[in-house]
Amino acid sequence: MTFLELQPLSQDLLPAALALDQRCFNGLWTFDGYQRELDSPSSELLVLVEKGAEREGADGRQATAKDRKREASETEAFNIQNIPAPSNHRNSPARPSPSLLALGCYWAILEEAHITILAVDPTYQRQGLGQALLYALLTSARDRGLERATLEVRISNHSALSLYKKFDFREAGHRRHYYPDTGEDALVLWRGGMQTPDFAERLLQWQQQICDRLSQTGWQWLTGG
Ligand SMILES: CC(C)(COP(=O)(O)OP(=O)(O)OC[C@H]1O[C@@H](n2cnc3c(N)ncnc32)[C@H](O)[C@@H]1OP(=O)(O)O)[C@@H](O)C(=O)NCCC(=O)NCCS
């Protein structure tokens, strides 16, 4: 079992974020671009990091199997409410960099969350990390009081389209020749109703499914904080 933690992107992880961006998108944003996102209060950048199979307890000793069992029940695998405040992370002193496995971002614009990035390291795809991160972005957007989520996706990106469909995104438009590198069209997707009781119910269902998927692929979710 390997530990997985959700946290806001911090300054020390910026080079790793850039490397992941390069691997997944061939360089969508520059270092300065990520820095601007870090500095922007309307931008939410979340990452999933691997914390290693063995984890030290608060007292510095190696965690035992008993510790890990207790920790698993205490964290109950998935409590997004406990994401630490971004400002704390961004200003925290240098610490050993964990491996960054996935990166997601949205911009809060009026009542909308514009999802700008969702990327999982190719080595770790198809293990449930993409859905965990999308769930985290949507939960964060809901907690900010946003009503809708929207994004653009390449018409040929079947993996991403399948993922968004699972989260009830619907096609709302078509942008012709949107991507300059290939001239490919983009689909515009929407997911509304994020402040409704139905959405809260869907979040709970997804949470359970994601927990199951992660544990099948050998991951244990740790809360931040
Ligand atoms: C899209 C992406 C984020 C999915 O991440 P992932 O960790 O592999 O996804 P998960 O393992 O959580 O899978 C969740 C769902 O996504 C869909 N999916 C993911 N990979 C898929 C694939 N290769 N083929 C078909 N569907 C796929 C499936 O619906 C899957 O659910 P299932 O496992 O029940 O079939 C990842 O492929 C990626 O980073 N791609 C490159 C960057 C990118 O295109 N981002 C989207 C930009 S809009």
The ligand as an SDF file (V2000), in Angstrom:
LIG
                    3D

 48 50  0  0  0  0  0  0  0  0999 V2000
   -7.3060   12.0700  -18.6140 C   0  0  0  0  0  0  0  0  0  0  0  0
   -6.4360   11.6400  -17.4370 C   0  0  0  0  0  0  0  0  0  0  0  0
   -6.3130   12.8150  -16.4670 C   0  0  0  0  0  0  0  0  0  0  0  0
   -7.1220   10.4550  -16.7290 C   0  0  0  0  0  0  0  0  0  0  0  0
   -6.3470   10.1240  -15.5800 O   0  0  0  0  0  0  0  0  0  0  0  0
   -6.2590    8.6200  -15.0180 P   0  0  0  0  0  0  0  0  0  0  0  0
   -5.6040    8.6910  -13.6980 O   0  0  0  0  0  0  0  0  0  0  0  0
   -5.6490    7.7210  -16.0210 O   0  0  0  0  0  0  0  0  0  0  0  0
   -7.7910    8.2590  -14.8790 O   0  0  0  0  0  0  0  0  0  0  0  0
   -8.4680    7.2230  -13.8560 P   0  0  0  0  0  0  0  0  0  0  0  0
   -7.6080    6.0140  -13.6860 O   0  0  0  0  0  0  0  0  0  0  0  0
   -8.8860    7.9670  -12.6570 O   0  0  0  0  0  0  0  0  0  0  0  0
   -9.7430    6.7860  -14.6980 O   0  0  0  0  0  0  0  0  0  0  0  0
  -10.9670    7.4620  -14.5500 C   0  0  0  0  0  0  0  0  0  0  0  0
  -11.8130    7.2600  -15.7720 C   0  0  0  0  0  0  0  0  0  0  0  0
  -11.2360    7.9590  -16.8860 O   0  0  0  0  0  0  0  0  0  0  0  0
  -11.4900    7.2480  -18.0860 C   0  0  0  0  0  0  0  0  0  0  0  0
  -10.2100    6.8080  -18.6520 N   0  0  0  0  0  0  0  0  0  0  0  0
   -8.9780    7.0470  -18.1390 C   0  0  0  0  0  0  0  0  0  0  0  0
   -8.0410    6.5340  -18.9720 N   0  0  0  0  0  0  0  0  0  0  0  0
   -8.6930    5.9760  -19.9970 C   0  0  0  0  0  0  0  0  0  0  0  0
   -8.2840    5.2970  -21.1830 C   0  0  0  0  0  0  0  0  0  0  0  0
   -6.9810    5.1030  -21.4550 N   0  0  0  0  0  0  0  0  0  0  0  0
   -9.2340    4.8760  -22.0440 N   0  0  0  0  0  0  0  0  0  0  0  0
  -10.5390    5.0710  -21.7800 C   0  0  0  0  0  0  0  0  0  0  0  0
  -11.0040    5.7020  -20.6730 N   0  0  0  0  0  0  0  0  0  0  0  0
  -10.0890    6.1450  -19.7990 C   0  0  0  0  0  0  0  0  0  0  0  0
  -12.3420    6.0510  -17.7030 C   0  0  0  0  0  0  0  0  0  0  0  0
  -13.6960    6.4720  -17.7370 O   0  0  0  0  0  0  0  0  0  0  0  0
  -11.8980    5.8280  -16.2710 C   0  0  0  0  0  0  0  0  0  0  0  0
  -12.8470    5.1400  -15.5080 O   0  0  0  0  0  0  0  0  0  0  0  0
  -12.7430    3.5120  -15.4200 P   0  0  0  0  0  0  0  0  0  0  0  0
  -11.3920    3.2240  -14.8330 O   0  0  0  0  0  0  0  0  0  0  0  0
  -13.8740    3.1550  -14.5090 O   0  0  0  0  0  0  0  0  0  0  0  0
  -12.8810    3.0020  -16.8270 O   0  0  0  0  0  0  0  0  0  0  0  0
   -5.0280   11.1530  -17.9150 C   0  0  0  0  0  0  0  0  0  0  0  0
   -5.2100   10.2140  -18.9460 O   0  0  0  0  0  0  0  0  0  0  0  0
   -4.1120   12.2460  -18.3860 C   0  0  0  0  0  0  0  0  0  0  0  0
   -3.4160   12.8920  -17.6020 O   0  0  0  0  0  0  0  0  0  0  0  0
   -4.0290   12.4690  -19.7200 N   0  0  0  0  0  0  0  0  0  0  0  0
   -3.1100   13.4440  -20.2770 C   0  0  0  0  0  0  0  0  0  0  0  0
   -3.5410   14.8680  -19.9740 C   0  0  0  0  0  0  0  0  0  0  0  0
   -4.9550   15.1350  -20.4430 C   0  0  0  0  0  0  0  0  0  0  0  0
   -5.3340   14.8180  -21.5590 O   0  0  0  0  0  0  0  0  0  0  0  0
   -5.7590   15.7890  -19.5690 N   0  0  0  0  0  0  0  0  0  0  0  0
   -7.1130   16.1640  -19.8380 C   0  0  0  0  0  0  0  0  0  0  0  0
   -7.1000   17.5180  -20.4500 C   0  0  0  0  0  0  0  0  0  0  0  0
   -8.7580   18.1080  -20.7340 S   0  0  0  0  0  0  0  0  0  0  0  0
  1  2  1  0
  2  3  1  0
  2  4  1  0
  2 36  1  0
  4  5  1  0
  5  6  1  0
  6  7  2  0
  6  8  1  0
  6  9  1  0
  9 10  1  0
 10 11  2  0
 10 12  1  0
 10 13  1  0
 13 14  1  0
 14 15  1  0
 15 16  1  0
 15 30  1  0
 16 17  1  0
 17 18  1  0
 17 28  1  0
 18 19  1  0
 18 27  1  0
 19 20  2  0
 20 21  1  0
 21 22  1  0
 21 27  2  0
 22 23  1  0
 22 24  2  0
 24 25  1  0
 25 26  2  0
 26 27  1  0
 28 29  1  0
 28 30  1  0
 30 31  1  0
 31 32  1  0
 32 33  2  0
 32 34  1  0
 32 35  1  0
 36 37  1  0
 36 38  1  0
 38 39  2  0
 38 40  1  0
 40 41  1  0
 41 42  1  0
 42 43  1  0
 43 44  2  0
 43 45  1  0
 45 46  1  0
 46 47  1  0
 47 48  1  0
M  END
$$$$
